[in-house]
Amino acid sequence: MARINGNKITEGITGMINKQIVFKERLGTRYASAAPYFNKKKKPTAAQQANRDKMKSCNEYATEAIKDPEVKKAYQAAATGGQTAVNVAFQDAWHAPIVNDIITNGFKGNAGDIIFVEATDNFKVYTVKVSIFDRAGVLIEEGNAVPRGLMWMYVAHRNNDDAVRIVATAVDLPMNEGLMEVMV
């Protein structure tokens, strides 16, 4: 894409001309680029279609998310360079949060024991859920962790003598999920 600076001939022109060149403006800077080419007869592969579907859903999320003034303000605050709130919201929808670590050395299977979860996201981790399972895979206990600095803390509510597996699920604002499980 070529930047246009001080050209009086193209000033005020936007859109496509003769299906060959596209003029656009982004954040006060004008650009010219070649027209996009799409072969409408070629069918996308399964991976390409999955990517298109994901892009469509991320775009729909971003468009809806910025209609809420508070959410738009938060996304705009995270924007850098030439980004807009829509760009940041799109990226947030594209990338799921990651659970980096589950720290269980404070968990001995008793009520009041603490489990720490380290979860990250490109924008913000909205919530972290901790699930505790027994040897048979039956859910013993489940609940939301509370943020403590860069970590999330979960306090066990009851004795879990048979606890063998802990699953932490991080959720971001677009409701993407990332999870990790550990054996105790």
TALIN-V814533 format. One record per backbone hydrogen bond with DSSP energy under -0.5 kcal/mol. CO is the residue of the C=O (numbers start at 0). NH is the residue of the N-H. If there is no record, write none. Layout:
CO | NH
CO | NH
This chain:
1 | 31
2 | 4
3 | 29
5 | 7
6 | 10
9 | 12
14 | 22
15 | 17
16 | 19
16 | 20
19 | 34
20 | 16
21 | 32
22 | 14
23 | 30
25 | 28
28 | 25
29 | 3
30 | 23
31 | 1
32 | 21
37 | 39
38 | 41
44 | 48
45 | 49
46 | 50
47 | 51
48 | 52
49 | 53
50 | 54
51 | 55
52 | 56
53 | 57
54 | 58
55 | 59
56 | 60
57 | 61
58 | 62
59 | 63
60 | 64
61 | 65
63 | 66
64 | 67
66 | 68
67 | 71
68 | 72
69 | 73
70 | 74
71 | 75
72 | 76
73 | 77
74 | 78
75 | 78
79 | 82
83 | 87
84 | 88
85 | 89
86 | 90
87 | 91
88 | 92
89 | 93
90 | 94
93 | 95
97 | 99
97 | 119
100 | 117
101 | 103
102 | 115
103 | 106
105 | 107
105 | 113
108 | 159
109 | 112
112 | 155
114 | 153
115 | 102
116 | 118
116 | 151
117 | 99
117 | 100
119 | 97
123 | 125
123 | 172
126 | 170
127 | 144
128 | 168
129 | 142
130 | 166
131 | 139
131 | 140
132 | 163
132 | 164
133 | 136
137 | 133
140 | 131
142 | 129
145 | 152
147 | 150
150 | 147
151 | 116
152 | 145
153 | 114
153 | 155
155 | 111
159 | 162
161 | 134
163 | 183
164 | 132
165 | 181
166 | 130
167 | 169
167 | 179
168 | 128
169 | 177
170 | 125
170 | 126
171 | 174
175 | 171
177 | 169
179 | 167
181 | 165
